[in-house]
Amino acid sequence: MMKATASSASYKRQTKIEPTEVSAGIYLLFGEINTDSIRDACSWILSENIADNPPDVLNLIINSPGGSLCDAFALISIMNSSAIPIRTVGLGEVASAGLIIAMAGTKGLRCIAPNTSIMSHNFSTTESGTYDELKRSMTVLDKTSEMVIAHYVKYTGLNKEDVKSKLVTHKDIYLSPKQAVSLGLFDKVSNL
């Protein structure tokens, strides 16, 4: 079974920190992006959307080296279905799948803290199997690559060629918060 992941080099040395709901309208998504962390974040967004007195804005605070692209896109689907605008705040480290989530906040409400490490790159995966299985996997990988590029185009406003040359390359691209804003990944540099 294939599982594409997006993670920074620091992923291997991190300790798992469970995401935590702080209070109504605020959620901390810290650590690896995986099924468990995304399940909790999705549950929080859905619960806030059906609450009797929902907040005006949901604040998703992200500090993540990355993880599973499939899980990241599951959370993004829930974010896109939220009737409540979602403010994303990147702090600490926002990399790979964590960055893909952070840029998917409501336009105008995507913030990055001034001391944040930001990293973008193409996803990676490991595959094994027969020649025919690997050929089929390449079809899936090509579609995943197209989905990632389309996501960057949608949320940054850059064209496909600029996304490929500036953000989704074969190497890790490290950005300052100001560079991330200028490329359309975030709307402003701001402390909480």
C-alpha positions as CSV (number, residue, x, y, z in Angstrom):
1,M,0.0,0.0,0.0
2,M,1.4,3.4,-1.0
3,K,1.4,6.3,1.4
4,A,2.9,9.6,0.2
5,T,4.4,11.7,3.0
6,A,5.7,15.2,3.2
7,S,8.1,15.9,6.0
8,S,11.2,17.8,6.9
9,A,14.4,16.3,8.1
10,S,13.6,17.2,11.7
11,Y,10.6,14.8,11.5
12,K,12.9,11.9,12.5
13,R,14.1,13.6,15.7
14,Q,10.9,15.0,17.0
15,T,8.9,13.7,19.9
16,K,5.2,13.3,19.3
17,I,3.2,16.1,20.8
18,E,-0.5,15.4,20.8
19,P,-2.7,18.2,19.3
20,T,-4.7,19.9,21.9
21,E,-7.9,21.9,21.9
22,V,-7.2,24.9,24.1
23,S,-10.6,26.5,24.3
24,A,-13.6,27.2,22.1
25,G,-12.3,28.6,18.8
26,I,-8.6,27.7,19.3
27,Y,-6.9,24.5,18.4
28,L,-3.2,23.6,18.5
29,L,-2.0,21.2,15.8
30,F,1.5,20.4,16.9
31,G,3.8,17.6,15.7
32,E,3.4,15.0,13.0
33,I,0.5,15.2,10.5
34,N,-1.1,11.8,10.7
35,T,-4.5,10.1,11.1
36,D,-4.7,10.7,14.8
37,S,-3.8,14.4,14.7
38,I,-6.1,15.1,11.8
39,R,-9.0,13.1,13.3
40,D,-8.9,15.4,16.3
41,A,-8.6,18.6,14.3
42,C,-11.5,17.5,11.9
43,S,-13.6,16.7,14.9
44,W,-12.9,20.1,16.4
45,I,-13.9,22.0,13.2
46,L,-17.1,20.0,12.8
47,S,-18.0,20.4,16.4
48,E,-17.5,24.1,16.3
49,N,-19.6,24.3,13.2
50,I,-22.6,22.7,14.9
51,A,-22.2,24.3,18.3
52,D,-25.2,26.4,19.7
53,N,-23.0,29.5,19.9
54,P,-20.2,29.0,17.4
55,P,-17.2,31.4,17.4
56,D,-16.9,34.0,14.7
57,V,-13.5,32.6,13.6
58,L,-11.7,29.3,14.3
59,N,-8.0,29.7,15.1
60,L,-5.9,26.7,13.9
61,I,-2.4,27.2,15.3
62,I,0.2,25.0,13.5
63,N,3.7,23.9,14.5
64,S,4.5,20.9,12.4
65,P,7.4,19.3,10.5
66,G,4.9,17.6,8.1
67,G,3.7,14.1,7.7
68,S,1.0,12.4,5.6
69,L,-0.3,14.2,2.6
70,C,-3.4,12.1,2.5
71,D,-4.2,13.1,6.1
72,A,-3.4,16.7,5.4
73,F,-5.8,16.8,2.4
74,A,-8.5,15.2,4.6
75,L,-8.2,18.1,7.0
76,I,-8.2,20.6,4.2
77,S,-11.4,19.1,2.9
78,I,-13.0,19.7,6.3
79,M,-11.5,23.2,6.5
80,N,-13.0,24.0,3.1
81,S,-16.5,22.8,4.3
82,S,-16.5,25.0,7.4
83,A,-19.1,27.7,7.5
84,I,-16.9,29.5,10.1
85,P,-13.8,31.2,8.6
86,I,-10.5,29.5,9.7
87,R,-7.6,31.6,10.7
88,T,-4.3,29.7,10.4
89,V,-1.3,30.7,12.4
90,G,2.0,29.2,11.7
91,L,4.7,29.2,14.4
92,G,7.8,27.3,15.4
93,E,8.1,25.1,12.3
94,V,5.7,25.0,9.5
95,A,7.0,22.5,6.9
96,S,5.8,20.2,4.2
97,A,2.3,18.8,4.9
98,G,2.1,21.3,7.8
99,L,2.6,24.1,5.3
100,I,0.1,22.7,2.9
101,I,-2.5,22.9,5.8
102,A,-1.4,26.3,6.9
103,M,-1.8,27.9,3.5
104,A,-5.4,26.5,3.2
105,G,-6.7,28.9,5.9
106,T,-9.3,31.5,4.9
107,K,-7.8,34.1,2.6
108,G,-6.8,37.2,4.6
109,L,-6.6,35.2,7.8
110,R,-3.4,33.2,7.2
111,C,-0.7,34.4,9.6
112,I,2.9,33.4,10.1
113,A,4.8,34.3,13.3
114,P,8.0,36.3,12.7
115,N,10.4,33.6,14.1
116,T,8.9,30.6,12.2
117,S,11.0,28.2,10.1
118,I,9.1,27.5,6.8
119,M,10.0,24.7,4.4
120,S,8.3,23.7,1.1
121,H,9.3,20.8,-1.1
122,N,7.9,18.0,-3.3
123,F,6.5,15.0,-1.5
124,S,8.4,11.8,-1.0
125,T,7.4,8.2,-0.8
126,T,8.8,4.7,-0.6
127,E,7.5,2.0,-2.9
128,S,8.0,-1.7,-3.3
129,G,6.3,-4.4,-5.4
130,T,6.3,-6.0,-8.8
131,Y,7.0,-4.0,-11.9
132,D,3.3,-3.8,-12.8
133,E,2.4,-2.7,-9.2
134,L,5.1,0.0,-9.4
135,K,3.8,1.2,-12.8
136,R,0.3,1.6,-11.3
137,S,1.8,3.4,-8.3
138,M,3.5,5.9,-10.7
139,T,0.0,6.8,-12.0
140,V,-1.1,7.5,-8.5
141,L,2.1,9.5,-7.7
142,D,1.6,11.6,-10.9
143,K,-2.0,12.4,-9.8
144,T,-0.8,13.3,-6.3
145,S,1.9,15.6,-7.7
146,E,-0.8,17.3,-9.8
147,M,-3.0,17.7,-6.8
148,V,-0.2,19.3,-4.7
149,I,0.7,21.7,-7.5
150,A,-3.0,22.6,-8.0
151,H,-3.2,23.3,-4.2
152,Y,-0.3,25.7,-4.3
153,V,-1.7,27.4,-7.3
154,K,-5.1,27.8,-5.7
155,Y,-3.8,29.2,-2.4
156,T,-0.8,31.3,-3.5
157,G,-2.1,32.7,-6.8
158,L,1.1,31.8,-8.5
159,N,1.0,30.0,-11.8
160,K,2.0,26.3,-12.2
161,E,5.5,27.1,-13.5
162,D,6.3,29.5,-10.6
163,V,5.0,26.9,-8.1
164,K,7.3,24.3,-9.6
165,S,10.4,26.5,-9.7
166,K,10.0,28.4,-6.4
167,L,8.1,26.1,-4.0
168,V,7.6,22.5,-5.1
169,T,11.1,21.4,-6.3
170,H,13.3,18.4,-5.8
171,K,15.0,20.1,-2.9
172,D,13.9,21.7,0.3
173,I,13.1,25.4,0.0
174,Y,13.5,27.3,3.2
175,L,11.7,30.7,3.4
176,S,11.6,33.6,5.8
177,P,8.1,34.7,6.9
178,K,8.4,37.7,4.7
179,Q,9.3,35.6,1.7
180,A,6.4,33.3,2.5
181,V,4.0,36.2,2.5
182,S,5.5,37.6,-0.8
183,L,4.9,34.2,-2.4
184,G,1.3,34.1,-1.2
185,L,1.6,31.2,1.3
186,F,0.4,33.6,4.1
187,D,-1.3,36.9,4.2
188,K,0.8,38.6,6.9
189,V,3.6,38.2,9.4
190,S,2.1,38.6,12.9
191,N,2.5,37.3,16.4
192,L,-0.6,35.7,17.9
